[in-house]
Amino acid sequence: METHAAALPKYYVLKEQILALIEDAAPGTLIPTERALAEQYSTSRTTVRQAIGELVAEGRLDRTQGRGTFVAPPKVTHVRQLTSFSDDAASQGLTASAKILDMSTVAADPVTARRLGVDPGTDVHRVERIRLVNGEPLAHETAFLAGALPDLAHNVETRGSLYSALSEDYGIRIIEVEDTVETKLAGPDEVRLLDVEMGAPMLLVHRLGFNPEGSPVEWTRSVFRGDRFRFVARMRL
């Protein structure tokens, strides 16, 4: 059964029209004002505002107060396999970095203990970081690691990569991972740390990493900006 445009919400029809308008536009291109779009497509500014709001939330447009609305840059592609965040960024000509917020030893709560196969209350390492691409904060990551890892903070800072530090300094290789991806809305932490609006769409990823013996050694919670990231899962059968 064919869906007719008349049966679709006005803002959705306009959203598709704006997508066609910007299809070949370079990132940073200024789009017409709300008033101009309303006149061009014979609709209300309320409808235009709703369409643009969704395109901003989806990462297709960027809106800057006082300057206007622009075509957004392409989303950063993060390949969910054993490549690192830094490697994925570099493959796209981007520079990844990390800001360490906390490195400490904490008592494992019941959920973390179960994931890492240790008893609740066991000391585990907590590594909290902001992941940046070209200096822009795009993900908030908290990793929990089991086992003795002396001088972890120094080694992670020196290597610039948690996985490199685990491999090079402790002989711990992560050869298999299990990722669970969900959606969530930005709360106060994401607003403060990732420069997004309250309620913005986010991607919540839990990763469990295993060593060659099949033991879990890493349990990580990552919150990615939904407007700036897309994930690709790659596998070989």
Steps between C-alpha positions, in 0.01 A plus 500: 500500500649833396555769763385842382681818603169644620483228768841595639552772762585835340828532690610156376432589137694823549783313670540280192496810279773665706708181480470513121596869510824434691588166338799635303582793730841515666522485881471850644266623225243742641142394424215749445333660802183360654301781339652433156434126527141562611445720194683265262297195606173682582486386860513650849814593693386260774516216248842618381626520859387144573661361183828678567494391865486135397778542242719664766427213742589250226829677429413615147497869592684716756327799659695791650322770696525831320674356193248268340469134403769319304556167327668275756825311434481125435456282806808334645488130415607273785554139394392276786771241483851487644626815335551786741307824518819681392556271200143545377532878523840502326359294210259790435768767520393601851700533820378317809605584853383436853458709812540290814245593766582231756727202553446322826456168676145431616306214656307314230123542529286189438445575127868571427607200708269268308623629163867467593460167678621624840341516844304816591728735691812384315734786406475586130650785299269780385600710198269790409576701186351741250576394142558789261525522122673809361469649849120455516367288791302215348488216754510443876659168590541317831700175498539247781797262490577196710843387620822659623592798280769706675566852365195475274442876488858570391499225237167603347614862478833395346347260246200718424287185475355273766525191279864581412586537868331170585687321222843666519533551876304211649495233229119506497354451154131550434413271211122486523237755595126505555329835437148588608362816335192688621359849461459749784425868544764740626485574872690753712833314469487498119394866491798591719762274344401476132353845432158372391147608589296321764306219333725478193523150347799299621638152435577292808752222441605238753810302403628181662854407394653152530861379504623192301402274791141620477508694828337845514753775568316819393148630561440842343202734486520758221252773413542637146335805349231367270528801271872449434554124495397201299613144571598234252518133602734297283536124511628215290314170477 
